[in-house]
Amino acid sequence: MEIVQATKNDLSELCIFYEKVCEQQKFDKYSPDWHWGQYPCRDDLEYAIANRLFLLGRIDGKIAAAGILSDGDDDAYNHADWKETKDVCVLHLFAVSPEFRGQGIASSMLSAIKSSARKAIHLDVIEGNDSAGKLYRKNGFALVKQTELFYDDIGEKGAELYEWVSPKKAVETNRLYLRRLNEHDAMRIYETWANDPEVTRYLTWDAHESVDVTKKIIAEWMRAYEDEKCCRYGICLKETDGLIGMIDVVGHEDEVPVIGYVLGRRYWGKGYMTEAFKGFSDYLLEEGFPEIRIEAEEQNLASNRVIMKCGFDFVGKKTMPVKGRDVIINKYRKKA
């Protein structure tokens, strides 16, 4: 299943998708809580495309699943005892096409949605929709409260409030936050840093020749995310939510995590990498690692400065082949 962000070009197809979902609800055991033309309606979808994170899952070009993430909690949820009340997204209109039900599509789509969220996702399930509650619990959501909610199209109804909290707390700094990457980041990654030979000059991999190369690599990352311990994050600007770089644990040496990072060239010289690297390295130490390490090519003066600014100690040099040439690598470490 290909996960993409909805655009205005998808609006007509989305209207058909949700109309079919609403029609199918008439045959479900619980009372239908969506009524096409009232909620949702074309205006709802158009607004969500323009103002929210609207994700689609496509199979053979068809919309198989969809869901909308909005930033900030819902006012109707304020009375619940949530574990997380900051950096919250609310999931709206999560649905699977009747044509694709029973194929595990819902769980795959939820995995992609969780990768796009910040710290937590909140949502409600109408009373009696046992299959939805079971699905969310299966995918790591916890039932927080049974309550009454008012819905514009059906009035006051019993509902269950669910919460999913990322097993890895979000790393935040003054200007940045880190989040997991996902498939719809491909073009942004490609255009911001992966296709730039100047950015990859001191890295172990070459600039990507096309966005298809980027997509294949992201697919590997998505499989790696199945292990909740995977530490690979996009670096995002708080002001715009723009993805500007990446930082991750690239491997382990003597069971000690080794960090790697990359930043889009247009964001160099602004202190972003120092800010992200310090936040990420402090986070790893707080998680209980007694030591973390990083390496940088000796000629990469800017990266060496970032590392030393963040309190890492120089521990030695080594020579290794990189892209067909022998280079001198500076080795650093930081202890808790």
C-alpha positions as CSV (number, residue, x, y, z in Angstrom):
1,M,0.0,0.0,0.0
2,E,1.3,3.4,-1.0
3,I,0.8,6.1,1.6
4,V,0.5,9.7,0.2
5,Q,-0.8,13.0,1.4
6,A,-4.1,14.1,-0.1
7,T,-4.2,17.0,-2.5
8,K,-7.1,19.0,-4.0
9,N,-6.8,16.7,-7.0
10,D,-8.0,13.8,-4.8
11,L,-11.1,15.6,-3.6
12,S,-13.7,14.1,-6.0
13,E,-12.3,10.6,-5.5
14,L,-12.4,11.1,-1.7
15,C,-16.0,12.2,-1.8
16,I,-16.9,8.9,-3.6
17,F,-14.8,6.9,-1.1
18,Y,-16.5,8.4,2.0
19,E,-20.0,8.1,0.4
20,K,-19.4,4.4,-0.1
21,V,-18.1,4.0,3.5
22,C,-21.2,5.8,4.8
23,E,-23.4,3.6,2.7
24,Q,-21.7,0.5,4.1
25,Q,-22.3,1.7,7.7
26,K,-26.0,1.2,7.2
27,F,-25.4,-2.5,7.3
28,D,-23.1,-2.5,10.4
29,K,-24.4,-3.7,13.7
30,Y,-24.1,-0.4,15.5
31,S,-26.0,2.7,14.6
32,P,-24.2,4.6,11.8
33,D,-22.4,7.7,13.0
34,W,-21.5,9.1,9.6
35,H,-24.0,10.4,7.1
36,W,-22.6,11.5,3.8
37,G,-23.6,15.1,2.9
38,Q,-24.0,16.0,6.6
39,Y,-20.9,14.5,8.2
40,P,-18.7,14.1,6.4
41,C,-19.4,16.3,3.4
42,R,-17.4,17.7,0.5
43,D,-16.6,20.9,2.4
44,D,-15.2,18.9,5.4
45,L,-12.9,17.0,3.1
46,E,-11.8,20.1,1.2
47,Y,-11.0,21.9,4.5
48,A,-9.0,18.9,5.7
49,I,-6.9,18.7,2.6
50,A,-6.0,22.4,2.9
51,N,-5.5,22.6,6.6
52,R,-4.7,19.2,8.1
53,L,-2.6,16.1,7.5
54,F,-4.9,14.0,5.3
55,L,-3.3,10.6,4.5
56,L,-4.4,8.2,1.8
57,G,-3.5,4.6,1.4
58,R,-3.6,3.5,-2.2
59,I,-3.6,0.0,-3.7
60,D,-3.4,-0.4,-7.5
61,G,-4.3,3.3,-7.7
62,K,-7.5,3.0,-5.7
63,I,-8.0,4.6,-2.3
64,A,-8.1,1.7,0.1
65,A,-7.9,3.7,3.4
66,A,-7.9,7.3,4.6
67,G,-7.5,9.3,7.8
68,I,-7.1,12.9,9.0
69,L,-4.8,14.1,11.7
70,S,-5.4,17.6,13.3
71,D,-3.0,19.2,15.7
72,G,-4.2,19.9,19.2
73,D,-6.8,18.1,21.3
74,D,-10.6,18.2,20.8
75,D,-12.4,20.5,23.3
76,A,-14.9,17.6,23.9
77,Y,-12.0,15.4,25.2
78,N,-10.9,17.8,28.0
79,H,-12.6,15.8,30.8
80,A,-10.5,12.6,30.1
81,D,-7.5,11.5,32.1
82,W,-5.0,11.5,29.2
83,K,-1.4,10.4,29.6
84,E,-0.3,13.0,27.1
85,T,-1.9,16.5,26.7
86,K,0.8,18.2,24.7
87,D,1.9,17.5,21.1
88,V,-1.3,15.7,20.5
89,C,-3.1,14.9,17.3
90,V,-6.7,13.9,16.9
91,L,-7.6,11.2,14.3
92,H,-10.7,11.9,12.3
93,L,-12.6,10.0,9.6
94,F,-10.4,7.0,9.7
95,A,-11.9,4.5,7.2
96,V,-11.2,1.5,5.0
97,S,-12.9,1.0,1.7
98,P,-15.6,-1.8,1.8
99,E,-13.7,-3.3,-1.1
100,F,-10.6,-3.8,0.9
101,R,-12.0,-4.8,4.3
102,G,-10.6,-8.0,5.9
103,Q,-7.1,-7.7,4.4
104,G,-5.2,-6.1,7.2
105,I,-5.4,-2.7,5.5
106,A,-6.6,-0.9,8.7
107,S,-3.6,-1.9,10.8
108,S,-1.1,-0.9,8.0
109,M,-2.8,2.4,7.6
110,L,-2.7,3.0,11.4
111,S,1.0,2.3,11.4
112,A,1.6,5.0,8.8
113,I,-0.6,7.4,10.7
114,K,1.3,6.8,14.0
115,S,4.5,7.4,12.1
116,S,3.2,10.9,11.1
117,A,2.0,11.9,14.6
118,R,4.0,13.7,17.3
119,K,3.7,12.3,20.8
120,A,0.2,11.1,20.9
121,I,-3.1,10.4,19.1
122,H,-6.5,10.8,20.6
123,L,-9.8,9.6,19.0
124,D,-13.3,8.5,19.9
125,V,-15.3,5.4,18.9
126,I,-19.1,5.4,19.0
127,E,-20.6,3.0,21.5
128,G,-21.4,-0.3,20.0
129,N,-18.7,-0.2,17.3
130,D,-16.9,-3.1,18.8
131,S,-14.8,-3.9,15.7
132,A,-13.3,-0.5,15.7
133,G,-12.4,-0.6,19.4
134,K,-10.8,-4.0,18.9
135,L,-8.8,-2.7,16.0
136,Y,-7.5,0.3,18.0
137,R,-6.6,-1.9,21.0
138,K,-4.8,-4.3,18.7
139,N,-2.7,-1.4,17.4
140,G,-1.5,0.0,20.7
141,F,-4.3,2.4,21.6
142,A,-5.6,2.3,25.2
143,L,-9.2,2.9,26.3
144,V,-9.1,6.0,28.5
145,K,-12.7,6.7,29.2
146,Q,-16.3,5.8,28.4
147,T,-18.4,8.9,28.1
148,E,-21.1,10.8,26.3
149,L,-20.3,13.0,23.3
150,F,-22.4,15.2,21.1
151,Y,-22.2,14.6,17.4
152,D,-23.7,17.2,15.0
153,D,-25.4,14.6,12.8
154,I,-26.7,12.1,15.4
155,G,-26.8,14.1,18.7
156,E,-25.6,12.8,22.1
157,K,-24.3,9.2,22.1
158,G,-22.1,7.0,24.2
159,A,-18.5,6.9,23.1
160,E,-15.1,5.5,24.0
161,L,-12.0,7.7,24.1
162,Y,-8.8,6.1,23.0
163,E,-5.2,7.2,23.2
164,W,-1.9,6.1,21.6
165,V,1.3,7.5,23.0
166,S,4.6,7.1,21.1
167,P,6.9,4.6,22.9
168,K,9.7,7.0,22.2
169,K,9.1,10.4,23.6
170,A,9.4,13.3,21.2
171,V,12.7,15.2,21.3
172,E,12.1,18.9,21.3
173,T,14.4,21.9,21.3
174,N,13.7,25.6,21.2
175,R,13.1,25.7,17.4
176,L,12.9,22.0,16.4
177,Y,11.2,18.7,17.1
178,L,12.0,15.2,15.9
179,R,9.5,12.8,14.5
180,R,9.5,9.5,12.7
181,L,9.6,9.6,8.9
182,N,7.0,8.1,6.6
183,E,6.4,7.4,2.9
184,H,4.9,10.8,2.1
185,D,8.2,12.4,3.1
186,A,10.0,11.0,0.0
187,M,9.9,14.1,-2.2
188,R,10.8,16.5,0.6
189,I,13.8,14.3,1.6
190,Y,14.9,14.0,-2.0
191,E,14.6,17.7,-2.8
192,T,16.0,19.0,0.6
193,W,19.1,16.9,0.9
194,A,19.2,13.4,-0.7
195,N,19.8,14.7,-4.3
196,D,22.4,17.3,-3.3
197,P,26.1,16.2,-4.0
198,E,27.3,19.0,-1.7
199,V,25.3,17.6,1.2
200,T,26.4,14.0,0.6
201,R,30.1,15.0,0.0
202,Y,31.3,13.7,3.3
203,L,28.7,11.0,3.8
204,T,29.1,7.3,3.0
205,W,26.3,7.3,0.4
206,D,26.0,9.1,-3.0
207,A,23.3,11.6,-3.9
208,H,20.1,10.0,-5.1
209,E,19.7,10.1,-8.9
210,S,15.9,10.1,-8.6
211,V,13.1,10.2,-6.0
212,D,12.5,6.5,-6.8
213,V,15.8,5.8,-5.0
214,T,14.6,7.7,-2.0
215,K,11.3,5.9,-2.0
216,K,13.0,2.5,-1.9
217,I,15.1,3.5,1.0
218,I,12.2,4.9,2.9
219,A,10.4,1.5,2.4
220,E,13.3,-0.1,4.2
221,W,13.0,2.4,7.0
222,M,9.3,1.6,7.4
223,R,10.1,-2.0,7.9
224,A,12.8,-1.0,10.5
225,Y,10.1,1.0,12.4
226,E,8.3,-2.3,13.1
227,D,10.9,-2.5,15.9
228,E,9.8,0.2,18.4
229,K,13.4,0.6,19.4
230,C,14.4,2.0,16.0
231,C,15.9,5.5,16.5
232,R,15.6,7.3,13.1
233,Y,14.0,10.7,13.2
234,G,13.3,13.6,10.8
235,I,14.3,17.0,12.0
236,C,11.4,19.5,11.7
237,L,11.0,23.2,12.2
238,K,8.4,24.0,14.9
239,E,7.4,27.2,13.1
240,T,6.5,25.6,9.8
241,D,6.5,21.8,10.5
242,G,9.0,21.6,7.6
243,L,11.3,18.6,7.4
244,I,14.9,19.9,7.1
245,G,17.1,16.9,8.0
246,M,17.5,13.6,9.7
247,I,19.3,12.2,12.7
248,D,19.5,8.5,13.7
249,V,21.4,5.7,15.4
250,V,23.3,4.3,12.4
251,G,24.7,1.4,14.2
252,H,26.3,0.1,17.4
253,E,30.0,-0.3,18.4
254,D,30.6,-2.5,21.5
255,E,26.9,-2.1,22.2
256,V,27.3,1.7,22.2
257,P,25.0,3.6,19.8
258,V,26.7,5.5,17.0
259,I,24.9,8.6,15.7
260,G,24.6,9.9,12.2
261,Y,22.9,13.0,10.8
262,V,22.3,15.1,7.7
263,L,20.9,18.6,7.1
264,G,19.6,20.2,4.0
265,R,22.0,22.8,2.6
266,R,19.6,25.7,2.7
267,Y,19.5,25.3,6.5
268,W,23.3,25.3,7.1
269,G,24.8,28.0,9.2
270,K,21.8,28.6,11.4
271,G,22.6,26.4,14.4
272,Y,19.9,23.9,13.6
273,M,22.2,20.8,13.5
274,T,23.9,21.7,16.8
275,E,20.5,22.2,18.4
276,A,19.1,18.8,17.0
277,F,22.3,16.9,17.8
278,K,22.5,18.1,21.3
279,G,18.8,17.3,22.0
280,F,19.1,13.8,20.4
281,S,22.3,12.9,22.2
282,D,21.0,14.1,25.6
283,Y,17.8,12.1,24.9
284,L,19.9,8.9,24.4
285,L,21.8,9.4,27.5
286,E,18.6,10.0,29.5
287,E,17.3,6.7,28.1
288,G,20.1,5.0,30.0
289,F,22.9,4.6,27.5
290,P,26.2,5.1,29.5
291,E,27.9,6.4,26.4
292,I,27.2,7.5,22.8
293,R,29.6,7.9,19.9
294,I,29.9,9.7,16.5
295,E,32.4,9.9,13.7
296,A,33.2,12.6,11.2
297,E,35.5,12.9,8.2
298,E,38.5,15.0,9.3
299,Q,38.0,17.4,6.3
300,N,34.4,18.0,7.3
301,L,35.2,21.0,9.5
302,A,31.6,22.1,10.1
303,S,30.5,18.7,11.3
304,N,33.5,18.4,13.6
305,R,32.7,21.8,15.1
306,V,29.1,20.8,15.7
307,I,30.2,17.6,17.5
308,M,32.6,19.4,19.8
309,K,30.1,22.2,20.6
310,C,27.8,19.5,21.9
311,G,30.3,18.3,24.5
312,F,31.8,15.2,22.8
313,D,35.4,14.3,23.5
314,F,37.8,13.5,20.7
315,V,39.1,9.9,21.2
316,G,41.2,9.2,18.1
317,K,41.4,8.7,14.4
318,K,41.1,5.9,11.9
319,T,41.5,5.5,8.1
320,M,38.8,3.9,6.1
321,P,37.7,3.6,2.4
322,V,34.8,5.8,1.5
323,K,33.5,6.0,-2.1
324,G,36.7,4.6,-3.5
325,R,39.2,6.8,-1.5
326,D,40.9,6.4,1.9
327,V,39.8,9.1,4.3
328,I,40.8,10.1,7.8
329,I,37.9,9.8,10.3
330,N,37.8,11.5,13.6
331,K,36.1,9.6,16.5
332,Y,34.2,11.1,19.3
333,R,32.3,10.0,22.4
334,K,30.2,11.4,25.2
335,K,29.5,9.7,28.5
336,A,26.5,10.2,30.8
